[in-house]
Amino acid sequence: MGTREMAYVSRVQQYHDFDPFLYQPQPSNPWISDDTTIWTANANCDQPTEKRVKMWSFSLHELLSDKAGLRCFESFLKKEFSHENIRFWLSCKELKSCPQSQVPQKVDGIFKEFLAPGAPCEINIDCKTMEEVQQNLKKKLSRYTFEPAESHIYTLMKKDSYARFLRSEEYKHLLATAVQPTGKKKFFSFTTNKKRTPTPSPRLKRRGSTSSDHSELGIGTPGTPCHSYSTGNLKELGENTAAYK
């Protein structure tokens, strides 16, 4: 299997539980029934569902594509004093969808707010990126004038701020309190997933005996001293044999 095929398989596996065509969502599948509860819940920006919050961890694109996720990420960046990055990215996104007649005015406004020396919300970009933007400004202004800076800021957020957001207590709280389509909240433990060691059953009273009696029960290691169980404990032994395997 080639790299591209493996990437497709990995993506399908990752999104499997989030695709109504591949799994049976709760409370019902809106594609084959009249119950649209799951769509209504996912449209709610104030109370995102558990699946939506989980999808935010798939990629920065998934996070920013969700209105609730974008709002939460903006709030997180404000606390980290790097809110100018997401504001610049959103301004560039708005520039690409504005009427053509407004492009020159918006380009000028974005430059003055984020890139000009002493700008009120100056973003941090390297010299090479700034030179590319300056060259674009000398040409005919377009929707993609700030493409180099936009790409640079997106990568910066992806590698830095986004990673910290997923590790933050804010995201853990969002995941723990996210609602289910049924309206119930589900709480999670964020400790490491480890198998619990079963509590051993109380040891039975033993009396001295030969190893052959013990080996017949399938218990013990050959060559080591063994004990058999008294008659009064045979019933209890049958119920707890698994604890001694």
TORLO-407885 format. One record per residue (C-alpha): x, y, z. Coordinates in Angstrom, 2 decimals, m for minus. Example, Ala and Ser with C-alpha at 12.3 -4.5 7.8 and 13.67 -1.06 7.14 Angstrom:
{x 12.30	y m4.50	z 7.80}
{x 13.67	y m1.06	z 7.14}
This chain:
{x 0.00	y 0.00	z 0.00}
{x 1.43	y 3.37	z m1.06}
{x 1.68	y 6.53	z 1.01}
{x m1.38	y 8.10	z m0.59}
{x m3.50	y 4.99	z m0.05}
{x m2.38	y 4.82	z 3.59}
{x m3.35	y 8.46	z 4.02}
{x m6.85	y 7.74	z 2.67}
{x m7.25	y 4.75	z 4.98}
{x m6.06	y 6.78	z 7.95}
{x m8.54	y 9.56	z 7.19}
{x m11.45	y 7.14	z 6.80}
{x m10.59	y 5.52	z 10.12}
{x m10.32	y 8.89	z 11.84}
{x m13.68	y 10.16	z 10.56}
{x m15.52	y 6.83	z 10.71}
{x m17.49	y 7.55	z 13.89}
{x m18.40	y 11.03	z 12.65}
{x m19.98	y 10.02	z 9.33}
{x m23.70	y 9.08	z 9.49}
{x m23.21	y 6.90	z 6.40}
{x m20.59	y 4.74	z 8.17}
{x m22.07	y 4.44	z 11.64}
{x m25.43	y 4.64	z 13.35}
{x m25.54	y 8.01	z 15.11}
{x m27.54	y 8.62	z 18.25}
{x m30.39	y 9.19	z 18.63}
{x m31.02	y 8.36	z 14.96}
{x m29.63	y 8.68	z 11.44}
{x m31.10	y 11.82	z 9.83}
{x m30.31	y 10.50	z 6.34}
{x m32.79	y 7.64	z 6.65}
{x m35.30	y 8.98	z 9.19}
{x m37.33	y 12.08	z 9.96}
{x m35.43	y 12.73	z 13.19}
{x m33.00	y 15.60	z 12.63}
{x m31.95	y 15.96	z 16.29}
{x m28.30	y 15.36	z 15.51}
{x m28.25	y 18.14	z 12.91}
{x m30.08	y 20.53	z 15.23}
{x m27.58	y 19.81	z 18.01}
{x m24.61	y 20.34	z 15.71}
{x m26.01	y 23.66	z 14.53}
{x m26.00	y 25.02	z 18.07}
{x m23.03	y 27.34	z 18.48}
{x m23.50	y 27.89	z 22.20}
{x m23.49	y 24.22	z 23.24}
{x m21.32	y 22.12	z 20.90}
{x m21.78	y 18.37	z 20.99}
{x m19.11	y 15.96	z 22.12}
{x m18.38	y 14.80	z 18.56}
{x m17.88	y 18.37	z 17.37}
{x m15.42	y 19.11	z 20.17}
{x m13.54	y 15.90	z 19.42}
{x m13.29	y 16.85	z 15.74}
{x m11.53	y 20.08	z 16.71}
{x m8.54	y 17.94	z 17.67}
{x m8.28	y 16.46	z 14.16}
{x m6.79	y 19.60	z 12.62}
{x m6.71	y 23.37	z 12.88}
{x m8.91	y 23.46	z 9.78}
{x m11.66	y 21.53	z 11.60}
{x m11.41	y 23.90	z 14.56}
{x m11.59	y 27.10	z 12.51}
{x m14.37	y 25.73	z 10.27}
{x m16.67	y 25.41	z 13.27}
{x m18.16	y 28.67	z 14.57}
{x m18.12	y 27.42	z 18.14}
{x m14.55	y 26.16	z 17.75}
{x m13.40	y 29.45	z 16.24}
{x m14.97	y 31.38	z 19.09}
{x m13.29	y 29.17	z 21.71}
{x m9.93	y 29.44	z 19.94}
{x m10.23	y 33.24	z 19.78}
{x m10.94	y 33.35	z 23.49}
{x m7.88	y 31.18	z 24.16}
{x m5.63	y 33.40	z 22.03}
{x m6.80	y 36.50	z 23.89}
{x m5.59	y 34.94	z 27.13}
{x m2.24	y 34.20	z 25.47}
{x m1.95	y 37.75	z 24.10}
{x m1.70	y 36.51	z 20.50}
{x m5.18	y 37.44	z 19.36}
{x m3.79	y 39.50	z 16.46}
{x m2.91	y 36.31	z 14.57}
{x m6.46	y 34.98	z 14.31}
{x m7.77	y 38.49	z 13.61}
{x m5.36	y 38.88	z 10.71}
{x m6.27	y 35.44	z 9.35}
{x m10.00	y 36.24	z 9.54}
{x m9.44	y 39.61	z 7.83}
{x m7.65	y 37.88	z 4.94}
{x m10.48	y 35.38	z 4.71}
{x m13.01	y 38.21	z 4.58}
{x m10.93	y 39.93	z 1.89}
{x m11.26	y 36.89	z m0.38}
{x m15.05	y 37.00	z m0.24}
{x m15.72	y 40.73	z m0.40}
{x m17.01	y 42.54	z m3.54}
{x m14.27	y 43.38	z m6.03}
{x m14.90	y 47.11	z m5.65}
{x m13.98	y 46.89	z m1.95}
{x m10.68	y 45.04	z m2.42}
{x m8.34	y 48.09	z m2.57}
{x m9.91	y 49.65	z 0.52}
{x m9.76	y 46.42	z 2.53}
{x m6.16	y 45.73	z 1.48}
{x m5.15	y 49.16	z 2.70}
{x m7.02	y 48.67	z 5.98}
{x m5.42	y 45.28	z 6.63}
{x m1.94	y 46.61	z 5.96}
{x m2.37	y 49.56	z 8.30}
{x m3.83	y 47.43	z 11.10}
{x m1.49	y 44.43	z 10.99}
{x 1.63	y 45.05	z 8.87}
{x 2.58	y 48.72	z 8.83}
{x 5.40	y 49.86	z 11.19}
{x 3.81	y 50.57	z 14.56}
{x 0.51	y 48.95	z 13.56}
{x m1.96	y 48.62	z 16.47}
{x m2.20	y 44.82	z 15.96}
{x 1.15	y 44.15	z 14.33}
{x 1.74	y 40.48	z 13.51}
{x 5.08	y 38.73	z 13.75}
{x 6.37	y 37.64	z 10.33}
{x 9.89	y 37.13	z 9.00}
{x 11.69	y 39.51	z 6.62}
{x 11.28	y 37.26	z 3.58}
{x 7.52	y 37.07	z 4.02}
{x 7.31	y 40.83	z 4.50}
{x 9.27	y 41.39	z 1.28}
{x 6.84	y 39.18	z m0.64}
{x 3.91	y 41.17	z 0.71}
{x 5.59	y 44.45	z m0.20}
{x 6.10	y 43.21	z m3.76}
{x 2.42	y 42.26	z m3.98}
{x 1.43	y 45.74	z m2.76}
{x 3.35	y 47.31	z m5.63}
{x 1.36	y 45.26	z m8.12}
{x m2.37	y 45.46	z m8.74}
{x m4.06	y 44.91	z m5.40}
{x m5.96	y 41.65	z m5.24}
{x m7.65	y 39.29	z m2.83}
{x m4.36	y 37.39	z m2.50}
{x m2.06	y 40.31	z m1.72}
{x m1.41	y 39.01	z 1.79}
{x m1.25	y 35.33	z 0.86}
{x 2.41	y 34.91	z 1.99}
{x 1.71	y 36.45	z 5.40}
{x m1.58	y 34.60	z 5.76}
{x 0.13	y 31.26	z 5.10}
{x 2.90	y 32.13	z 7.55}
{x 0.48	y 33.06	z 10.35}
{x m1.65	y 29.96	z 9.77}
{x 1.41	y 27.73	z 10.08}
{x 2.47	y 29.60	z 13.20}
{x m0.93	y 29.06	z 14.82}
{x m0.99	y 25.41	z 13.76}
{x 2.39	y 24.56	z 15.23}
{x 2.22	y 26.74	z 18.31}
{x m1.11	y 28.10	z 19.53}
{x m3.28	y 25.21	z 18.29}
{x m1.09	y 22.60	z 19.97}
{x m1.26	y 24.49	z 23.27}
{x m5.01	y 24.89	z 22.92}
{x m5.50	y 21.11	z 22.71}
{x m3.40	y 20.68	z 25.86}
{x m5.14	y 23.48	z 27.73}
{x m7.60	y 23.13	z 30.58}
{x m10.09	y 25.12	z 28.49}
{x m10.26	y 22.42	z 25.83}
{x m10.41	y 19.64	z 28.42}
{x m13.31	y 21.42	z 30.09}
{x m15.11	y 21.82	z 26.77}
{x m14.73	y 18.13	z 26.03}
{x m15.85	y 17.10	z 29.50}
{x m18.98	y 19.26	z 29.45}
{x m19.93	y 18.81	z 25.79}
{x m23.56	y 17.79	z 25.31}
{x m24.86	y 14.67	z 23.62}
{x m27.54	y 14.81	z 20.87}
{x m29.89	y 13.34	z 23.48}
{x m29.28	y 16.35	z 25.70}
{x m27.17	y 14.53	z 28.27}
{x m23.73	y 15.63	z 29.31}
{x m20.85	y 13.20	z 29.40}
{x m17.94	y 13.59	z 31.73}
{x m14.49	y 12.23	z 31.07}
{x m11.44	y 11.46	z 33.13}
{x m8.27	y 12.89	z 31.62}
{x m5.94	y 10.52	z 33.41}
{x m3.87	y 8.07	z 31.41}
{x m5.91	y 5.15	z 30.15}
{x m4.51	y 2.19	z 31.99}
{x m6.05	y m1.19	z 32.57}
{x m7.20	y m1.55	z 36.10}
{x m5.64	y m4.37	z 38.03}
{x m8.46	y m6.58	z 39.29}
{x m8.75	y m6.78	z 43.05}
{x m7.64	y m10.26	z 44.07}
{x m10.19	y m12.39	z 45.86}
{x m9.49	y m13.24	z 49.50}
{x m7.10	y m16.13	z 49.76}
{x m8.60	y m19.39	z 50.93}
{x m7.45	y m21.35	z 53.93}
{x m4.98	y m24.04	z 52.94}
{x m3.67	y m27.22	z 54.42}
{x m0.48	y m28.99	z 53.57}
{x m0.66	y m31.46	z 50.70}
{x 1.24	y m32.87	z 47.77}
{x 1.88	y m30.98	z 44.56}
{x m0.14	y m33.49	z 42.58}
{x m3.40	y m32.40	z 44.22}
{x m2.69	y m28.83	z 43.28}
{x m1.62	y m29.54	z 39.72}
{x m4.85	y m31.37	z 39.02}
{x m6.64	y m28.10	z 39.54}
{x m4.42	y m26.44	z 36.94}
{x m2.88	y m24.14	z 39.50}
{x 0.74	y m23.58	z 40.38}
{x 4.11	y m23.96	z 38.73}
{x 5.77	y m27.36	z 38.43}
{x 8.70	y m27.79	z 40.76}
{x 7.39	y m25.41	z 43.43}
{x 5.75	y m26.25	z 46.74}
{x 1.99	y m26.41	z 46.37}
{x m1.02	y m26.64	z 48.66}
{x m4.42	y m28.11	z 48.22}
{x m7.65	y m26.67	z 49.50}
{x m9.85	y m28.00	z 52.24}
{x m13.20	y m29.57	z 51.35}
{x m15.11	y m26.66	z 52.86}
{x m13.46	y m24.28	z 50.39}
{x m14.01	y m26.20	z 47.14}
{x m17.15	y m24.30	z 46.25}
{x m15.42	y m20.96	z 46.82}
{x m12.43	y m22.22	z 44.87}
{x m14.59	y m22.87	z 41.81}
{x m15.81	y m19.31	z 41.87}
{x m12.35	y m17.78	z 42.23}
{x m10.12	y m20.10	z 40.18}
{x m9.53	y m17.34	z 37.66}
{x m7.80	y m15.25	z 40.32}
{x m5.07	y m17.86	z 40.70}
{x m4.28	y m18.49	z 37.02}
